[in-house]
Amino acid sequence: MSSAKAPDARLAAICDASVFAARESAGRHEYDGTIQDLSPDGVRRALAALGGPRETRPYPDAYDEALAAAAEHALRVRLGELELHRSNPVWHIDNLDLSGYDRDYAPAEERAAARRAHLARWPDGVAAAIEALDRVPAPLAAATVPLARGLAAFVDTGAGPVHDAARRALDRFVRHLERAAVQGPPSAALGGAVLARLLGSAEALEIDVDRLAARVDAERDRLCELRDEACRRVDPRAEPADTIRALQEDRPDADRVIPEFRKLAEEAVAWTAANDLAPDHDVPVEVLPMPDAQRRSLAGATWAAANEADAPGRFHVSLPLPEWSATERDQWLRTGFSRNLMANMVVHEVAPGHLSHGRAMRRATSEVRRTVLSEVFIEGWAHYCEEMALTEGFRTDPAFAVAVAQDALRRVTRFACAIGLHTGAMSVEDAARRFTADVALAGPAARHEAQRGLFDPTYGRYTWGKFAVLDLREQARLRWGSAFSLPRFHAALLNLGAPPLGLAGAALDLG
């Protein structure tokens, strides 16, 4: 099922210690049907294998060596030093997740067989999870119980011994988290030093959390000004909040969402190619309804990973559910699929964002670059593309500028709340109020965003990755002088694949 060469022993050890990422992000389907042993002993064995056998030599390419060393260091910090598999249930929830087999990367019968084999290993995965998760803070357990319960979607309609055993295992897992939600330590804050260690180790950087927090606050102020100025251009006489509500009324009916997204995707791909803003101009894309098991977001893109056979990218959209009331369907469309927001979604998810990047990642010249990927860079690149598309003229309508600012405010608020929650400066209630004040989310939606910061402390990655791309772009302007251009910079950066932020500077030498 994988078009990749078998990894060498050192790369295999990295994959063995991060099975979910190797399979789902890098497309290493030799891990299909398997489950990582995240028990304390299993993690110790995986960490001991990092670096490969004693006779292993450094990779001859200096960048590949730095990339592999960074991946090994990140795993040693996350699983060895911080032991996140003992405190954060999401590591184990991802380990059980079967949604990746819905992607069309191999014949359906092969994927179905791998899915069954994976499901058959749920009891082992749950046993390891229960053994490992002995330090789960009560708020973190409460925030992840719904995610664990959501795994039932993979077994609800199945029958037979494998499904029955999987259901029993999942019940044990949920009960374990429910107990932790009552009995666990009262605080889920990692602490500023630990947060800095977690963020920095994953990206081969040293992090100053206070300096980063100050930049986040300054970005919030800038984006509020961008949003309000764009709203005044839409309607000089209205308050910004009223303008945003008016823009929400310009949205398609449910049966027109996907056709309109298809036209927008064609427009974004053609515009990106005409302006040479990504190294690959051929970005095939299918626009489809979001699979039920993946309805965690309004929209999302998947692409053929570097280690998979080539295939069109897929842009999935979460349409209103048939059982919803007319009011619920209308609210979903107004707040999620106004036409100005749809244009920004396509820039982020299709071109020059994720699907353009996905094509570029397939060019990576070594197995290390095709396998070791930074999620912060991946999301940061797509988020960077939004305002870059605005300044480069994808849309001149000020309504598009409103959408760019709105989406960026949601993401910078996530970063502010992740820092606040884990340094102890914010409670979940404080974070929810921040989402209400800055992003106009209310009630359960605001609390959901706030709680996500507990189990996903790196969910500020969109803004952080955007900062890194912008900083590197300014360095390229200074170094290259009159030879600088966006096409040159983007090609040099994306030709690295998806580098950790601390290694992305290599693009300045390669461009």
PyMOL commands that set and color helices and strands:
alter all, ss='L'
color gray80, all
select helices_A, chain A and resi 9-16+19-24+29-31+40-49+62-81+84-86+90-96+99-102+108-120+122-132+138-154+161-183+192-203+209-234+240-248+254-274+292-294+326-336+339-349+354-361+367-371+375-391+398-423+428-439+443-455+461-483+486-494+501-510
alter helices_A, ss='H'
color red, helices_A
select strands_A, chain A and resi 285-289+299-302+313-317
alter strands_A, ss='S'
color yellow, strands_A
deselect
rebuild
show_as cartoon
